[in-house]
Every structure is written in C-alpha cells, then in structure tokens.
C-alpha cells in the first residue's frame, strides 16, 4: 500500500469515528428530549464539554469530511434547541 492510500484510509477512519461520535451525541440528546417531555429529571452535567470536544475534533477532520460533519453538527444544534424548548418551564 502506498503512502497516499494509507493517508486516505486514515482520513476515512477519522471521518467514520467522528460521524459515530456525532451519532452517539444525537442519541443522547434524543433520550434527554424524551425525558424532558415526560418531565423526568435530566442530568446534563458534562454535555457542553462533550459537545465542545466533538467540535474541536471536527476542526482537525480531513477536508473531504467537512461537508458531512458540518451538516451533522448543524443538526445537533437543532436537537439542542429542541431539548432547550422541551426543558422550558410550562
């Protein structure tokens, strides 16, 4: 395998890992939203830090992955906004 192929493979793996991390965060936010809808207590300690780490990791992503990552991060913003609305006092 040549250097270019190894680099492309590493970039693809990095993009896959980042997309999986975003997917996990989407699942966490969906669960929190469901709890909020039922007025169940939610512990959001560390959520902001985790999203911050995810954003920092995306800054180091391969250029080829940026459009997909950007779209998924924008969707996360929507999920956070929905969670915030669900947690608002009645």
JONOR-V199394 format. One record per backbone hydrogen bond with DSSP energy under -0.5 kcal/mol. CO is the residue of the C=O (numbers start at 1). NH is the residue of the N-H. Records with the same first field share a line. If there is no record, write none. Layout:
CO = NH + NH
This chain:
2 = 6
3 = 7
4 = 8
5 = 9
6 = 10
7 = 11
8 = 12
9 = 13
10 = 14
11 = 15
12 = 16
13 = 17
14 = 18
15 = 19
16 = 20
17 = 21
18 = 22
19 = 23
20 = 24
21 = 25
22 = 26
23 = 27
24 = 28
25 = 29
26 = 30
27 = 31
28 = 32
29 = 33
30 = 34
31 = 35
32 = 36
33 = 37
34 = 38
35 = 40
36 = 39
42 = 44
44 = 47
46 = 50
47 = 51
48 = 52
49 = 53
50 = 54
51 = 55
52 = 56
53 = 57
54 = 58
55 = 59
56 = 60
57 = 60
58 = 61
62 = 65 + 66
63 = 66
65 = 69
66 = 70
67 = 71
68 = 72
69 = 73
70 = 74
71 = 75
72 = 76
73 = 77
74 = 78
75 = 79
76 = 80
77 = 81
78 = 82
79 = 83
80 = 84
81 = 85
82 = 86
83 = 87
84 = 88
85 = 88
